[in-house]
Amino acid sequence: MTEQDKMVFEVSSVEEAKKQAAARFGLNPDDFFVKIIEEEKSFFGLLGRKLRVEVWPIAPLCVLKGEEVATDLLSFMNLSVTVDGSEEGVLNLSGEDAGIVIGKYGETLKAMEYLLNLMLRDENREGRLHLDSDGYRDRREASLQRLALAAARKAIRRGKPAYLEPMTSWERRIIHLALKDREDVTTRSVGEEPSRKVIICPTLSQRGKRRY
């Protein structure tokens, strides 16, 4: 949370403060904390109670907005999936239809993540949101590391570059990191989004050496 996310209202109740904050950001009243700064007592019950309160979101605004939009998208898709955000900007999708959201090799999850960030691009100043599903990203990272090692062996054995399938920037980064300390291969990304891919090349010292 940043200081500019804090708001001060003069209201008659905590509930009213939450409703005003929710209306300002297009969120739910339950997405906000309220702290009473000052309370003006009524005069013999003739005047209504007045509160001066400080209000702030319970999580980063980008996460709360992401939860809201992702929940709406899943509802339109008629899928039984719940969305839970973290302070790190990761939205976890869980439920009986989570497998449908992931899709083959995470393609559906990647597409939904791209669409979500596209929809929030004008109001998300806190960074890109990422989607996960009960640890899928960790499993995908391990799979990509194995893929990187296998592709490196292939490039060295054949003495020519190995081309991987198009990947997201996060996936390409995993490939680069997995091989960054190797002296027998180099990696680089080529192409334009969304077809950008990684090429793994044997170094000059390895070219011409065929391994069986």
Buried (B, 14 or more C-beta within 10 A) or exposed (E): BEEEBBBEBEBEBBEBBBBBBBEEBEBBBEBBBBEEEEEEEEEEEEEEEBBBBBBBBEBBBBBBBBBBBBBEBBEEEEBEBEBEBEEEBBBBBBBEBBEBBBEEEBEBBBBBBBEBBEBBEEEBEBEBBBBBBBEBBEEBBEBBBEBBBEBBBBBBBEEEBBBBEBBBEBBBBBBBBBBEEBEBBBBEBEEEEEEBBBBBBBEEEBEEEEEE
